[in-house]
Amino acid sequence: MQQFLNVTLTGLSQGAIYAAFALALVLIWRSTRIVNFAQGSMAMFTTYLALIVIERTGSYWLGLVVALGAGLLLGAGIERLIIRRVEGGPELSAIIVTLGLFVAIQALAAIMFGATFRSFPAPFDLRGIVVGGVNIAFTPFSMFVIGSVVLVMGALVALFRFTDVGLQMRAAAFNGEVARLLGVPVGRLLTLGWALAAVVGSLSGLLIAGGSLVYPAYMDPIIVYGFVAAVLGGLDSPGGAVVGGLTIGLALSYVSGYLGSELVALTALAILVAVLLARPQGLFARTAARRV
């Protein structure tokens, strides 16, 4: 029973991390209709900047602010200088560009920060909580991760449902030409979408790195599992991203705990294929017929 409880709690904490990254993918998709495969590398880069600040000042929270601010500028800069050159063209062009950015940013980080493993601190205790004399695999840092994910999800839902900016971002993403005719500043909104998605991605990078080792490729597994979580929940649904992340986290934790860690990647692939075959739009996506 204790093993089941520990495996479940580990799955929830890991799932919250996958959900954080999936939320960044959902945000960029809803605001620009682009799947940004460079999101992980961008998050890794800002995490290194946070680590430098933390090592020099001793303040995790200052490092957090620097990382989020750097993510905002990085996302906006990439959209204005690179992505805007291919916006409006074939969808595959933007995907190829983001894949190129993924490789380029990772290589740049290895040159600037080195390829060695470096320890990243956590703002809260990483020791399990003791309940009834039993040490369970759920830490104060896990609570911080889950709380951060819930807060980001709520903010995204509020942005897209209850604000004019969110509605304009969605309109610009769906049909930029019509949105321009209606007076929507499409260019600025696309830049804002990339900037906000980079901020959420930077937060996910910090949550993933907390209490572990970072190196230029440390986000690679998270990119895979976070993408599966986003597809599972639906790229249009922030709530679906969180549910998808938690589902993936629990599924992989159970497989690792009871069947072996070597089957984790295969399980993630099986879930992705099953979702694409049964419900390709995701479990929580809402589709509606449109007439031209």
Secondary structure, DSSP 8 states (H G I E B T S, - for coil): -HHHHHHHHHHHHHHHHHHHHHHHHHHHHHHHS---TTHHHHHHHHHHHHHHHHHHH--HHHHHHHHHHHHHHHHHHHHHHTGGGTTTS-HHHHHHHHHHHHHHHHHHHHHHH-SS-EE---SS--S-EEETTEEES--HHHHHHHHHHHHHHHHHHHHHHH-HHHHHHHHHHH-HHHHHHTT--HHHHHHHHHHHHHHHHHHHHHHHHTTSEE-TTTTHHHHHHHHHHHHHH-TT-HHHHHHHHHHHHHHHHHHHHHT-GGGHHHHHHHHHHHHHHH-TT-SS--------
